[in-house]
């Protein structure tokens, strides 16, 4: 689908697109449109393979097998599963970094602190770890997490945090996982040339990897980040390009890990740093959130030194083209390869993860827990010096800023319910909340203008009295669109509107990043336990209306294994095999209770999810 006219749902991005177009610089929209004519229909359907030297092979009706003999079902599912490995690897890298950071903090080697001691004690208790000394407890927790992720035995984290009824299903299907490293080895080895070419077997292995990704990796890393930086609680913040004030020194933090960003905020809160910025001619210094790093920070930090979040990954070039960003600190995930060209707008691109390197930028200030304070100081010095060199005549101000309400963790939701989950359960039973949909999404141009599908489906769901929990880059879409603000209550159906007014919450709850999927499914587990039902019986569903990459696809595989109906768009690259399509959209429901629903039209997708929720309500007798 070629993107024409408005390239984004958001006015700010449309405005900046016109600017970069006029500036004749490469940008994501024009690059996407340029690729449209050359897209391979075999790749789009998952029917192309280049794993071995006899390839690339392409399967068609005339040539139904690859050179090795693999059929369409085996090829499409193997391609899909192979890519999912990357998503699990990225989440796992993040989890190990979090555990190492917790341990280094307990050893007093970082500028961080154990901010949520009660969360640490709760987590340790869940893991069966005893002790009274906070630092010793933190070290034991970190060691436990690293050991369990590395285990060749069944994952203890999955055993601890998964619902009993789900564990029985997974045991019966033979997909109860070991530690994540072992699952990565199994899936990686299975999906290489001439090993596992049975599409059902491959899909089951992917589900096993998905289970440990969400129920172990994600839960552990988010709990650890809560322990270090505080559990998210509701507060106001701001979104959109208007948070970029040209009169401030602005340091952008981008990626998926909050560690460097948290250190920067702590330093930026000091009068010494602010005075140094003022002496350079600025009003002060601010940290600016981009992508999931921004989400991690915005959920936890309510600080005058932290301006808010500009948006999701597609906005990077447009934000830098304002000329308002002095340093762009890039950690793992979602750093556009084109960004070095945007240094023409005065920004300095600095990788802060050993995972990140860009053309012409082959060095960085790579994060290590023990070095993070020094890294943050260097970034601040770079930014202040850069501000002095800024060509103010070429800066561009975008006057669009959205007030948002963020920080809805599990604990925050329980606080809104006065600690009584029954308030939510009763609202669901009465039909005041018809159901709950977790919107866990990236953003993409593949199925229309930037963020259009995400905002549209969220509006349609809340209009139908369905509460939305938003995570990932899709969360930024809804924040910028105003759906996570209290003003959005007026867009909800009458019943949901009354609930939101009574509880003082928006109809779309800002629940965090894609990494918070584990936290979200733990909330679903608590609801299922309270009602004494299995997950597939709940009036709950998932939507990924603009999925983009491998983190999203492994989350979707997990959601199906968890027993949830999961809507995805754009169409996944498995349509080259009717058997593969039937497996994910029909057959798997008899095994796990979950399935994939594919629908490109966001209004029709909302209708389908509402129908699923109504059917589940009827079966529950509510």
C-alpha positions as CSV (number, residue, x, y, z in Angstrom):
1,X,0.0,0.0,0.0
2,X,1.6,3.2,-1.1
3,X,1.4,6.0,1.4
4,X,0.1,9.2,-0.2
5,X,-1.4,12.5,1.1
6,X,-1.4,12.3,4.9
7,X,1.5,10.0,5.9
8,X,0.4,9.8,9.5
9,X,-2.6,10.0,11.7
10,X,-0.8,12.8,13.6
11,X,-0.7,16.4,12.3
12,X,2.8,17.0,13.7
13,X,4.3,14.2,11.6
14,X,2.5,15.3,8.5
15,X,3.9,18.8,9.1
16,X,7.4,17.5,9.6
17,X,7.2,15.2,6.6
18,X,6.6,18.2,4.4
19,X,9.7,19.8,5.9
20,X,12.0,16.9,5.3
21,X,10.6,16.5,1.8
22,X,11.4,20.1,1.1
23,X,14.9,19.6,2.6
24,X,15.4,16.8,0.1
25,X,16.6,14.3,2.7
26,X,15.9,10.6,2.8
27,X,12.9,9.7,5.0
28,X,11.0,6.6,5.9
29,X,7.9,7.4,4.0
30,X,9.6,8.0,0.7
31,X,11.8,5.0,1.2
32,X,8.8,2.8,1.9
33,X,7.0,4.1,-1.2
34,X,10.1,3.5,-3.4
35,X,10.2,-0.2,-2.3
36,X,6.6,-0.8,-3.3
37,X,7.2,-1.7,-7.0
38,X,9.9,-4.2,-6.2
39,X,8.3,-6.3,-3.4
40,X,8.5,-10.0,-4.1
41,X,5.2,-11.8,-3.9
42,X,6.9,-15.1,-2.9
43,X,8.5,-13.4,0.1
44,X,5.2,-11.7,1.0
45,X,3.5,-15.1,1.2
46,X,6.5,-16.8,3.0
47,X,7.3,-19.0,0.0
48,X,10.9,-18.0,-0.5
49,X,13.9,-19.6,1.2
50,X,17.6,-18.8,1.1
51,X,18.9,-20.9,4.0
52,X,21.2,-23.1,2.0
53,X,23.5,-22.7,-1.1
54,X,21.0,-24.4,-3.4
55,X,18.6,-21.5,-2.9
56,X,17.0,-19.1,-3.1
57,X,14.0,-21.4,-3.7
58,X,10.5,-20.2,-4.4
59,X,7.5,-22.5,-4.1
60,X,4.5,-22.2,-6.5
61,X,1.8,-24.5,-7.8
62,X,4.1,-25.4,-10.7
63,X,7.1,-26.0,-8.3
64,X,5.5,-27.2,-5.0
65,X,8.8,-28.1,-3.3
66,X,12.1,-26.5,-2.5
67,X,15.3,-28.1,-3.8
68,X,15.6,-30.0,-0.5
69,X,12.0,-31.2,-0.7
70,X,10.4,-28.9,1.8
71,X,6.7,-28.1,1.1
72,X,4.8,-24.8,1.4
73,X,3.6,-25.4,5.0
74,X,7.1,-26.3,6.2
75,X,8.7,-23.3,4.4
76,X,6.3,-20.6,5.5
77,X,6.2,-21.7,9.2
78,X,9.9,-22.3,9.3
79,X,10.6,-18.8,8.0
80,X,8.1,-17.3,10.5
81,X,9.6,-19.3,13.4
82,X,13.2,-18.5,12.4
83,X,12.5,-14.7,12.6
84,X,10.8,-15.1,16.0
85,X,14.1,-16.1,17.5
86,X,15.3,-12.5,17.1
87,X,12.4,-11.2,19.2
88,X,13.2,-13.6,22.0
89,X,16.9,-12.8,21.8
90,X,16.3,-9.1,22.2
91,X,14.0,-9.5,25.2
92,X,16.5,-11.9,26.8
93,X,19.4,-9.5,26.3
94,X,17.4,-6.8,28.0
95,X,16.5,-9.2,30.9
96,X,20.1,-10.2,31.5
97,X,21.1,-6.5,31.4
98,X,18.4,-5.7,34.0
99,X,19.6,-8.6,36.3
100,X,23.2,-7.5,36.0
101,X,22.2,-3.9,36.8
102,X,20.2,-5.0,39.9
103,X,23.2,-7.0,41.2
104,X,25.7,-4.1,40.5
105,X,23.3,-1.7,42.3
106,X,23.1,-4.0,45.3
107,X,26.9,-4.0,45.3
108,X,26.9,-0.2,45.2
109,X,28.6,0.0,41.8
110,X,25.9,2.1,40.1
111,X,24.2,5.5,40.8
112,X,20.8,3.7,41.1
113,X,19.1,2.6,44.3
114,X,16.7,-0.2,45.3
115,X,13.7,2.2,45.0
116,X,10.8,-0.3,45.5
117,X,11.9,-2.4,48.4
118,X,8.5,-4.0,48.9
119,X,8.5,-5.1,45.2
120,X,11.9,-6.7,45.8
121,X,10.6,-8.6,48.9
122,X,7.5,-9.7,47.0
123,X,9.5,-11.0,44.0
124,X,12.0,-12.8,46.3
125,X,9.1,-14.4,48.2
126,X,7.6,-15.6,44.9
127,X,11.0,-17.1,43.9
128,X,11.3,-18.8,47.3
129,X,14.3,-16.6,48.4
130,X,14.6,-15.8,52.0
131,X,16.5,-13.0,53.8
132,X,16.2,-9.7,55.5
133,X,19.1,-7.7,54.1
134,X,17.9,-5.8,51.1
135,X,21.2,-5.8,49.2
136,X,21.7,-9.6,49.8
137,X,18.2,-10.2,48.7
138,X,18.7,-8.2,45.5
139,X,21.9,-10.2,44.6
140,X,20.1,-13.5,45.2
141,X,17.2,-12.4,43.0
142,X,19.5,-11.3,40.2
143,X,21.4,-14.6,40.4
144,X,18.2,-16.6,40.4
145,X,16.9,-14.9,37.3
146,X,20.1,-15.3,35.3
147,X,20.3,-19.0,36.4
148,X,16.7,-19.7,35.4
149,X,17.0,-18.1,32.0
150,X,20.1,-20.3,31.5
151,X,18.5,-23.5,32.8
152,X,18.3,-26.7,30.7
153,X,15.5,-27.8,33.1
154,X,12.0,-26.5,33.2
155,X,11.8,-22.8,33.8
156,X,11.0,-22.1,37.5
157,X,9.8,-18.6,36.5
158,X,7.3,-20.0,34.2
159,X,6.2,-22.5,36.8
160,X,5.8,-19.7,39.4
161,X,3.9,-17.1,37.4
162,X,1.7,-19.1,35.0
163,X,-1.9,-20.1,35.8
164,X,-2.3,-23.8,36.9
165,X,-4.8,-24.5,34.1
166,X,-2.4,-23.2,31.5
167,X,0.5,-25.2,32.8
168,X,-1.7,-28.4,32.5
169,X,-2.4,-27.5,28.8
170,X,1.2,-26.8,28.0
171,X,2.4,-30.1,29.7
172,X,-0.2,-32.1,27.7
173,X,1.0,-30.4,24.5
174,X,4.6,-31.0,25.3
175,X,5.4,-27.2,25.1
176,X,6.2,-26.4,28.8
177,X,9.5,-24.6,28.3
178,X,13.0,-24.9,29.7
179,X,15.1,-21.8,30.3
180,X,15.0,-19.3,27.5
181,X,18.6,-20.0,26.3
182,X,17.7,-23.7,25.9
183,X,14.5,-22.8,24.0
184,X,16.5,-20.5,21.7
185,X,18.9,-23.4,21.0
186,X,16.1,-25.8,20.2
187,X,14.2,-23.4,17.9
188,X,17.3,-22.1,16.2
189,X,18.7,-25.6,15.5
190,X,15.3,-26.9,14.5
191,X,14.7,-24.1,11.9
192,X,18.0,-24.5,10.1
193,X,18.3,-26.4,6.8
194,X,17.0,-30.0,6.7
195,X,16.2,-30.4,10.4
196,X,12.6,-29.9,11.5
197,X,10.3,-29.3,8.4
198,X,7.1,-30.4,10.0
199,X,5.0,-27.2,10.3
200,X,3.0,-28.3,13.3
201,X,6.2,-29.3,15.2
202,X,7.9,-26.0,14.4
203,X,4.8,-24.0,15.5
204,X,4.8,-25.9,18.9
205,X,8.5,-25.2,19.4
206,X,7.8,-21.5,18.7
207,X,5.0,-21.5,21.3
208,X,7.3,-23.0,23.9
209,X,9.8,-20.2,23.2
210,X,7.0,-17.7,23.4
211,X,5.8,-18.9,26.7
212,X,9.3,-18.6,28.4
213,X,9.7,-15.2,26.7
214,X,6.7,-13.7,28.3
215,X,6.2,-15.6,31.5
216,X,9.9,-15.6,32.5
217,X,12.0,-13.1,30.5
218,X,9.5,-10.2,30.4
219,X,8.1,-10.6,33.9
220,X,11.6,-10.8,35.4
221,X,13.0,-7.8,33.6
222,X,10.0,-5.5,34.3
223,X,9.8,-6.5,38.0
224,X,13.6,-5.8,38.3
225,X,13.1,-2.4,36.6
226,X,10.3,-1.6,39.1
227,X,12.6,-2.5,41.9
228,X,15.3,-0.2,40.6
229,X,13.3,2.7,39.3
230,X,9.9,2.4,41.0
231,X,6.7,0.7,40.1
232,X,4.7,2.8,37.6
233,X,1.9,4.8,39.2
234,X,-0.6,7.2,37.5
235,X,0.7,10.7,36.7
236,X,0.5,13.4,34.0
237,X,3.1,13.8,31.3
238,X,3.2,15.0,27.7
239,X,3.6,13.5,24.2
240,X,4.2,14.7,20.6
241,X,6.9,16.8,19.0
242,X,5.8,19.9,20.8
243,X,7.8,18.7,23.9
244,X,10.9,19.7,22.0
245,X,11.6,23.2,23.3
246,X,14.3,24.9,21.1
247,X,15.5,27.0,24.1
248,X,16.6,23.9,26.1
249,X,19.5,21.5,25.7
250,X,17.7,18.3,24.7
251,X,19.1,14.8,25.1
252,X,17.0,12.1,23.4
253,X,17.0,8.6,24.7
254,X,15.9,6.0,22.2
255,X,15.5,2.2,22.1
256,X,14.2,-0.3,24.7
257,X,16.3,-0.1,27.8
258,X,15.8,2.6,30.5
259,X,19.2,2.4,32.2
260,X,21.1,5.3,30.6
261,X,18.0,7.4,30.5
262,X,17.4,6.9,34.2
263,X,21.0,7.9,35.0
264,X,20.6,11.0,32.8
265,X,17.3,12.1,34.5
266,X,19.0,11.8,37.9
267,X,21.9,14.0,36.9
268,X,19.7,16.4,35.0
269,X,17.7,17.0,38.2
270,X,20.8,18.5,39.8
271,X,21.1,22.3,40.0
272,X,24.8,21.9,38.9
273,X,23.8,20.5,35.5
274,X,21.0,22.9,35.0
275,X,23.2,25.9,35.8
276,X,25.8,24.6,33.3
277,X,23.2,24.5,30.6
278,X,22.0,28.0,31.5
279,X,25.6,29.3,31.3
280,X,25.7,27.9,27.7
281,X,22.7,30.1,26.9
282,X,19.9,27.6,27.3
283,X,16.9,27.8,29.7
284,X,18.0,24.4,31.1
285,X,18.5,20.8,30.1
286,X,15.9,18.2,29.5
287,X,15.7,14.5,28.7
288,X,13.4,13.5,25.8
289,X,11.8,10.1,25.5
290,X,11.7,8.2,22.2
291,X,10.2,4.8,21.5
292,X,10.2,2.1,24.2
293,X,13.0,3.7,26.2
294,X,10.8,6.7,26.5
295,X,7.9,4.5,27.5
296,X,9.9,2.8,30.2
297,X,10.9,6.2,31.6
298,X,7.5,7.9,31.2
299,X,5.7,5.3,33.2
300,X,8.0,5.6,36.2
301,X,9.5,9.2,36.2
302,X,7.5,12.3,37.0
303,X,10.4,14.8,36.9
304,X,10.9,18.4,35.7
305,X,14.0,17.2,33.9
306,X,12.0,14.7,31.8
307,X,9.9,16.4,29.1
308,X,7.9,13.3,28.0
309,X,7.7,11.2,24.8
310,X,7.8,12.4,21.2
311,X,6.3,9.2,19.8
312,X,7.2,5.8,18.4
313,X,9.9,4.6,16.1
314,X,8.7,6.0,12.8
315,X,8.9,9.6,14.2
316,X,12.7,9.5,14.8
317,X,13.7,11.3,11.6
318,X,11.0,13.9,11.8
319,X,11.9,14.7,15.4
320,X,15.6,15.2,14.6
321,X,14.7,17.4,11.6
322,X,13.4,20.0,14.1
323,X,17.0,20.8,15.0
324,X,16.0,20.8,18.6
325,X,17.8,17.6,19.7
326,X,21.5,18.0,20.7
327,X,22.4,14.3,21.5
328,X,20.5,11.2,20.4
329,X,21.5,8.4,22.8
330,X,20.6,5.1,21.0
331,X,20.3,1.9,22.9
332,X,19.1,-1.5,21.6
333,X,16.2,-1.8,19.2
334,X,14.5,0.5,16.8
335,X,17.3,2.9,15.7
336,X,16.9,3.8,12.0
337,X,20.0,3.2,9.9
338,X,19.4,6.6,8.2
339,X,20.0,8.7,11.3
340,X,23.6,9.6,10.6
341,X,22.3,11.7,7.7
342,X,20.1,13.6,10.1
343,X,23.2,15.0,11.8
344,X,22.9,17.8,9.2
345,X,20.3,19.2,11.6
346,X,22.9,19.5,14.4
347,X,22.2,16.4,16.4
348,X,25.0,14.1,17.6
349,X,24.2,10.4,17.3
350,X,25.7,8.4,20.1
351,X,25.2,4.6,20.5
352,X,24.9,3.6,24.2
353,X,24.7,-0.1,23.6
354,X,27.3,-2.5,22.1
355,X,24.4,-3.8,20.0
356,X,24.0,-0.6,18.1
357,X,26.3,0.7,15.4
358,X,25.4,2.8,12.3
359,X,27.1,3.6,9.0
360,X,29.9,6.1,9.8
361,X,29.3,5.6,13.5
362,X,31.3,2.6,14.7
363,X,32.0,3.6,18.3
364,X,29.8,4.4,21.2
365,X,29.5,4.9,25.0
366,X,28.3,1.3,25.5
367,X,26.2,0.7,28.7
368,X,27.7,-1.1,31.6
369,X,26.1,-0.8,35.0
370,X,29.4,0.2,36.7
371,X,30.1,2.9,34.0
372,X,26.6,4.4,33.5
373,X,27.1,7.5,35.6
374,X,30.2,8.5,33.7
375,X,28.4,7.7,30.4
376,X,25.6,10.0,31.4
377,X,28.0,12.8,32.4
378,X,29.7,12.6,29.0
379,X,26.4,12.7,27.2
380,X,25.4,15.8,29.1
381,X,28.7,17.5,28.3
382,X,28.4,16.6,24.6
383,X,24.8,18.0,24.5
384,X,25.7,21.3,26.2
385,X,28.7,21.8,23.8
386,X,26.5,20.9,20.9
387,X,23.8,23.4,22.0
388,X,26.5,26.2,21.8
389,X,27.1,25.3,18.2
390,X,23.4,25.1,17.2
391,X,22.3,27.2,14.2
392,X,19.2,28.7,15.7
393,X,18.0,30.1,12.4
394,X,17.5,26.5,11.0
395,X,15.6,25.2,14.0
396,X,11.9,24.4,13.5
397,X,9.3,24.5,16.2
398,X,6.2,22.2,16.2
399,X,3.4,23.6,18.3
400,X,1.6,20.4,19.1
401,X,1.8,18.8,22.6
402,X,-0.7,16.4,24.2
403,X,-1.2,16.1,27.9
404,X,-1.4,12.4,28.8
405,X,-2.1,10.2,31.8
406,X,0.4,7.3,32.2
407,X,1.7,4.8,34.7
408,X,-0.9,2.0,34.8
409,X,0.9,-1.0,36.2
410,X,-0.9,-3.9,37.9
411,X,-0.4,-2.2,41.2
412,X,-1.7,1.1,39.9
413,X,-4.8,-0.6,38.6
414,X,-5.4,-2.2,41.9
415,X,-4.9,1.1,43.6
416,X,-7.5,2.7,41.4
417,X,-9.8,-0.2,42.5
418,X,-9.0,0.6,46.1
419,X,-7.1,-2.7,46.3
420,X,-10.2,-4.8,45.4
421,X,-10.0,-6.7,42.1
422,X,-13.7,-7.5,42.6
423,X,-14.6,-3.9,41.6
424,X,-13.2,-4.7,38.1
425,X,-14.8,-8.2,38.1
426,X,-18.2,-6.9,39.0
427,X,-18.0,-4.2,36.4
428,X,-17.2,-6.9,33.8
429,X,-20.0,-9.1,35.1
430,X,-22.5,-6.3,34.9
431,X,-21.4,-5.4,31.4
432,X,-20.3,-1.9,32.3
433,X,-17.0,-3.1,31.0
434,X,-17.9,-5.5,28.2
435,X,-14.4,-6.9,28.0
436,X,-10.7,-6.0,27.9
437,X,-8.4,-5.9,24.9
438,X,-4.6,-5.6,25.2
439,X,-3.3,-3.5,22.3
440,X,0.3,-4.7,22.0
441,X,1.6,-3.2,18.8
442,X,4.4,-1.7,16.9
443,X,3.7,0.8,14.1
444,X,4.2,0.4,10.4
445,X,3.4,1.9,7.0
446,X,2.6,-1.4,5.5
447,X,-1.2,-1.2,6.1
448,X,-1.8,2.5,5.8
449,X,-0.7,5.9,7.3
450,X,1.4,5.9,10.4
451,X,-0.7,5.0,13.5
452,X,-4.0,5.2,11.7
453,X,-5.0,1.6,12.3
454,X,-3.9,1.7,15.9
455,X,-5.9,4.8,16.8
456,X,-9.0,3.8,14.8
457,X,-9.3,0.3,16.4
458,X,-8.8,1.8,19.9
459,X,-11.5,4.3,19.3
460,X,-13.8,1.6,18.0
461,X,-13.2,-0.7,21.0
462,X,-13.8,1.9,23.7
463,X,-16.9,3.1,21.9
464,X,-18.1,-0.5,22.4
465,X,-17.5,-0.3,26.2
466,X,-14.3,-2.4,25.9
467,X,-11.4,-1.3,28.1
468,X,-8.1,-1.0,26.3
469,X,-4.7,-1.7,27.8
470,X,-2.0,-0.2,25.5
471,X,1.6,-1.3,25.3
472,X,4.5,-0.9,22.9
473,X,4.9,1.6,20.1
474,X,1.1,1.5,19.7
475,X,0.9,3.0,23.2
476,X,2.7,6.1,21.9
477,X,0.3,6.3,19.0
478,X,-2.6,6.5,21.4
479,X,-0.8,8.9,23.7
480,X,-0.1,11.4,20.9
481,X,-3.7,10.9,19.7
482,X,-5.0,11.8,23.2
483,X,-6.7,8.5,24.0
484,X,-4.7,8.0,27.2
485,X,-5.9,11.4,28.5
486,X,-8.9,11.9,30.8
487,X,-10.6,13.9,28.0
488,X,-10.9,10.6,26.1
489,X,-13.5,9.4,28.5
490,X,-16.1,11.3,26.4
491,X,-15.2,9.0,23.4
492,X,-16.1,5.8,25.3
493,X,-19.5,4.1,25.3
494,X,-21.9,5.2,28.0
495,X,-21.2,2.3,30.4
496,X,-17.5,2.4,30.1
497,X,-17.6,6.2,30.4
498,X,-19.4,5.9,33.8
499,X,-16.8,3.4,35.0
500,X,-13.9,5.7,33.9
501,X,-15.4,8.7,35.6
502,X,-16.0,6.8,38.8
503,X,-12.4,5.5,38.9
504,X,-10.8,8.6,37.5
505,X,-9.1,6.7,34.7
506,X,-9.0,7.0,30.8
507,X,-10.7,4.4,28.7
508,X,-7.2,3.5,27.3
509,X,-4.8,2.7,30.1
510,X,-1.1,3.4,29.3
511,X,0.4,0.1,30.4
512,X,4.0,0.5,29.1
513,X,6.1,-1.1,26.5
514,X,6.0,-4.4,24.5
515,X,8.2,-5.7,27.3
516,X,5.2,-5.2,29.7
517,X,3.4,-8.1,27.9
518,X,4.5,-10.3,30.7
519,X,3.1,-7.9,33.3
520,X,-0.1,-7.6,31.4
521,X,-0.7,-11.4,31.2
522,X,0.0,-11.7,34.9
523,X,-3.0,-9.4,35.5
524,X,-5.0,-11.6,33.2
525,X,-3.9,-14.6,35.3
526,X,-5.2,-12.8,38.5
527,X,-8.6,-12.2,36.9
528,X,-8.8,-15.9,35.7
529,X,-7.8,-17.1,39.2
530,X,-10.4,-14.9,40.9
531,X,-13.1,-16.3,38.6
532,X,-11.7,-19.8,38.8
533,X,-11.7,-20.2,35.0
534,X,-9.1,-20.8,32.3
535,X,-7.7,-18.0,30.2
536,X,-9.6,-18.8,27.0
537,X,-12.9,-18.4,28.9
538,X,-12.3,-14.8,29.8
539,X,-13.8,-11.8,27.8
540,X,-10.3,-10.8,26.9
541,X,-8.5,-10.5,23.6
542,X,-5.4,-9.1,22.0
543,X,-4.8,-6.8,19.0
544,X,-1.6,-5.9,17.2
545,X,-3.1,-3.6,14.5
546,X,0.3,-2.5,13.2
547,X,2.9,-5.1,14.1
548,X,6.3,-4.5,12.6
549,X,9.0,-6.8,13.8
550,X,10.1,-10.0,15.6
551,X,9.4,-8.9,19.2
552,X,5.7,-8.4,18.2
553,X,5.5,-11.8,16.4
554,X,6.8,-13.8,19.4
555,X,4.4,-11.9,21.7
556,X,1.6,-12.9,19.3
557,X,2.7,-16.6,19.4
558,X,2.7,-16.5,23.2
559,X,-0.8,-14.9,23.3
560,X,-2.1,-17.8,21.2
561,X,-0.4,-20.3,23.5
562,X,-1.9,-18.5,26.5
563,X,-5.4,-19.0,25.1
564,X,-6.2,-15.6,23.7
565,X,-7.8,-14.6,20.4
566,X,-5.2,-12.4,18.8
567,X,-5.9,-10.0,16.0
568,X,-2.9,-9.0,13.8
569,X,-2.4,-6.7,10.9
570,X,-0.8,-6.5,8.3
571,X,-1.2,-10.0,6.9
572,X,1.7,-12.2,8.2
573,X,3.9,-13.8,5.6
574,X,2.4,-17.3,5.9
575,X,-0.4,-17.1,3.3
576,X,1.5,-19.2,0.8
577,X,0.2,-22.3,2.6
578,X,-3.4,-23.0,3.3
579,X,-2.3,-25.6,6.0
580,X,-0.2,-23.0,7.8
581,X,-3.0,-20.4,7.7
582,X,-5.5,-23.0,9.0
583,X,-3.1,-24.0,11.8
584,X,-2.9,-20.5,13.2
585,X,-6.4,-19.3,12.6
586,X,-8.4,-22.5,13.3
587,X,-6.7,-25.7,14.4
588,X,-4.6,-24.2,17.2
589,X,-7.8,-23.1,19.0
590,X,-8.6,-26.8,19.8
591,X,-5.2,-27.1,21.4
592,X,-4.7,-23.9,23.4
593,X,-8.0,-22.1,23.2
594,X,-6.3,-19.2,21.4
595,X,-6.1,-18.3,17.7
596,X,-5.0,-15.7,15.2
597,X,-7.5,-13.4,13.6
598,X,-6.3,-11.5,10.5
599,X,-8.2,-8.4,9.5
600,X,-6.8,-5.3,7.7
601,X,-9.8,-3.0,8.3
602,X,-9.6,-1.7,11.9
603,X,-13.3,-1.1,12.2
604,X,-14.1,-4.7,11.1
605,X,-11.3,-5.9,13.4
606,X,-13.0,-4.2,16.4
607,X,-16.3,-5.8,15.4
608,X,-14.7,-9.2,15.3
609,X,-13.1,-8.7,18.7
610,X,-16.3,-7.5,20.2
611,X,-18.0,-10.6,18.8
612,X,-15.4,-12.8,20.4
613,X,-15.9,-11.0,23.8
614,X,-19.7,-11.3,23.6
615,X,-19.4,-15.1,22.9
616,X,-17.1,-15.6,25.9
617,X,-19.5,-13.6,28.1
618,X,-22.4,-15.7,27.0
619,X,-20.5,-19.0,27.7
620,X,-19.7,-17.6,31.2
621,X,-23.3,-16.7,31.7
622,X,-22.6,-13.0,32.2
